[in-house]
Amino acid sequence: QDKTAEIVNQIDSFKYKTEIETRFADFDMMGHVNNATYFTYLEIARAKYWNYAIKWDWKKTGVVIASASLDYVLPILLEDKISINVRTSRIGKSSFDLEYLMVKMVNGKEEVCATGKTTCVAFDYANKCSFPIPEEEKARMISFEQLES
């Protein structure tokens, strides 16, 4: 819970937010989003973030997910409208971390549904190995997130 509280307290530091549309198939018999579907929502938000903020060149460099974690806070119900905040929190030589804050509107205010993190690795599919993050994409990450290089 400490890392969830830490991310929630930093909500203003997220510079990107996107709405996620739920589908009927996302819900289980209990009427809430199945736990595995949350990772699909992170994937959708991640792709939108990369397209908007980083303009990742998929023709040059692929990305694989080395690790993914999620802390569930509140269930997402059929009537909920959800959004996900995404940010790059660490940039290494060939890997970088993304953090996520999933929220829903409850009585006019945002409530946290989940927090998550993925470690992403720039990947050369032809040679089947990691690859340094391309300088252009790295520079856009740093600029968009106002990180120190």
C-alpha positions as CSV (number, residue, x, y, z in Angstrom):
1,Q,0.0,0.0,0.0
2,D,3.0,2.4,0.5
3,K,3.9,2.5,-3.2
4,T,0.2,3.0,-4.1
5,A,0.0,5.9,-1.7
6,E,3.2,7.3,-3.1
7,I,2.0,7.2,-6.7
8,V,-1.4,8.7,-5.7
9,N,0.3,11.5,-3.9
10,Q,2.2,12.3,-7.1
11,I,-0.9,12.4,-9.4
12,D,-0.1,16.0,-10.5
13,S,3.2,14.8,-11.9
14,F,1.5,12.7,-14.5
15,K,1.4,14.7,-17.8
16,Y,-0.6,12.2,-19.8
17,K,-4.1,10.9,-19.2
18,T,-6.4,8.9,-21.4
19,E,-9.9,7.5,-21.1
20,I,-10.4,3.7,-21.4
21,E,-13.6,2.3,-22.8
22,T,-14.8,-0.8,-21.1
23,R,-16.4,-3.6,-23.0
24,F,-19.1,-6.0,-21.8
25,A,-16.7,-8.9,-22.3
26,D,-14.4,-7.3,-19.7
27,F,-16.7,-8.0,-16.8
28,D,-17.0,-11.2,-14.8
29,M,-20.0,-12.8,-13.2
30,M,-19.7,-10.5,-10.2
31,G,-20.2,-7.5,-12.4
32,H,-16.7,-6.0,-12.2
33,V,-13.8,-6.0,-14.5
34,N,-11.8,-9.2,-14.5
35,N,-8.4,-8.8,-12.8
36,A,-6.4,-9.8,-15.9
37,T,-8.2,-7.2,-18.0
38,Y,-6.5,-4.4,-16.1
39,F,-3.3,-5.3,-17.9
40,T,-5.0,-5.0,-21.2
41,Y,-6.1,-1.5,-20.1
42,L,-2.5,-0.7,-19.2
43,E,-1.4,-1.9,-22.7
44,I,-4.0,0.4,-24.4
45,A,-2.9,3.4,-22.3
46,R,0.8,2.6,-22.9
47,A,0.3,2.5,-26.7
48,K,-1.7,5.8,-26.7
49,Y,1.0,7.4,-24.5
50,W,3.8,6.3,-26.7
51,N,2.0,7.6,-29.8
52,Y,1.2,10.9,-28.2
53,A,4.3,11.7,-26.1
54,I,7.2,9.7,-27.5
55,K,6.3,9.0,-31.2
56,W,8.1,5.6,-30.8
57,D,9.3,4.4,-34.3
58,W,8.1,0.8,-34.3
59,K,9.7,0.2,-37.7
60,K,13.2,0.8,-36.2
61,T,12.9,-0.5,-32.6
62,G,10.5,-2.9,-30.9
63,V,9.6,-3.0,-27.2
64,V,9.1,-6.0,-25.0
65,I,7.7,-5.9,-21.4
66,A,10.3,-7.3,-19.0
67,S,8.0,-7.0,-16.0
68,A,4.5,-5.8,-15.1
69,S,2.9,-5.3,-11.8
70,L,-0.4,-4.0,-10.6
71,D,-1.9,-3.1,-7.2
72,Y,-5.7,-3.3,-7.1
73,V,-7.4,-0.7,-5.0
74,L,-11.1,-0.5,-6.1
75,P,-13.2,-2.6,-8.4
76,I,-14.3,-1.2,-11.8
77,L,-18.0,-1.7,-12.3
78,L,-20.1,-1.7,-15.4
79,E,-21.3,2.0,-15.0
80,D,-17.8,3.3,-14.2
81,K,-15.9,5.7,-16.5
82,I,-12.2,5.1,-16.2
83,S,-9.0,6.9,-17.1
84,I,-5.4,6.0,-16.9
85,N,-2.5,8.4,-16.2
86,V,0.8,7.2,-17.6
87,R,4.4,8.5,-17.1
88,T,7.9,7.5,-17.7
89,S,9.6,7.3,-14.3
90,R,13.0,5.9,-15.1
91,I,15.2,5.7,-18.3
92,G,18.1,3.4,-18.5
93,K,20.4,2.3,-21.4
94,S,17.9,-0.1,-23.0
95,S,15.1,-0.2,-20.5
96,F,12.6,2.3,-19.0
97,D,9.8,2.2,-16.5
98,L,6.3,3.4,-17.0
99,E,4.0,4.0,-14.0
100,Y,0.2,4.0,-14.2
101,L,-2.6,5.4,-12.1
102,M,-6.1,4.1,-13.0
103,V,-9.0,6.2,-11.7
104,K,-12.7,6.3,-11.9
105,M,-15.2,9.1,-11.2
106,V,-17.2,8.7,-8.1
107,N,-19.6,11.5,-7.0
108,G,-17.7,14.0,-9.1
109,K,-14.2,13.2,-7.8
110,E,-11.5,10.8,-9.0
111,E,-10.9,7.6,-7.0
112,V,-8.0,5.3,-7.6
113,C,-8.8,1.9,-9.0
114,A,-5.3,0.6,-9.4
115,T,-1.7,1.5,-9.7
116,G,0.8,-0.2,-12.0
117,K,4.3,-0.4,-13.3
118,T,5.9,-1.9,-16.4
119,T,9.6,-2.2,-17.2
120,C,9.9,-1.9,-21.0
121,V,13.0,-2.9,-23.0
122,A,13.9,-1.6,-26.4
123,F,14.3,-4.7,-28.5
124,D,15.8,-5.7,-31.9
125,Y,13.5,-8.5,-33.2
126,A,15.8,-9.4,-36.1
127,N,18.8,-10.1,-33.8
128,K,16.6,-11.2,-30.8
129,C,18.3,-9.0,-28.3
130,S,17.9,-5.8,-26.3
131,F,19.0,-2.6,-28.0
132,P,19.8,0.9,-26.6
133,I,16.8,3.2,-26.5
134,P,17.1,5.3,-29.7
135,E,18.3,8.8,-28.9
136,E,15.3,10.6,-30.5
137,E,12.8,8.6,-28.5
138,K,14.9,9.0,-25.3
139,A,15.1,12.8,-25.9
140,R,11.3,13.0,-26.3
141,M,10.8,11.0,-23.1
142,I,13.1,13.3,-21.2
143,S,11.5,16.4,-22.7
144,F,7.9,15.3,-22.3
145,E,8.4,14.2,-18.7
146,Q,10.8,17.0,-17.9
147,L,13.3,14.4,-16.5
148,E,16.9,15.1,-15.9
149,S,19.1,13.4,-18.5
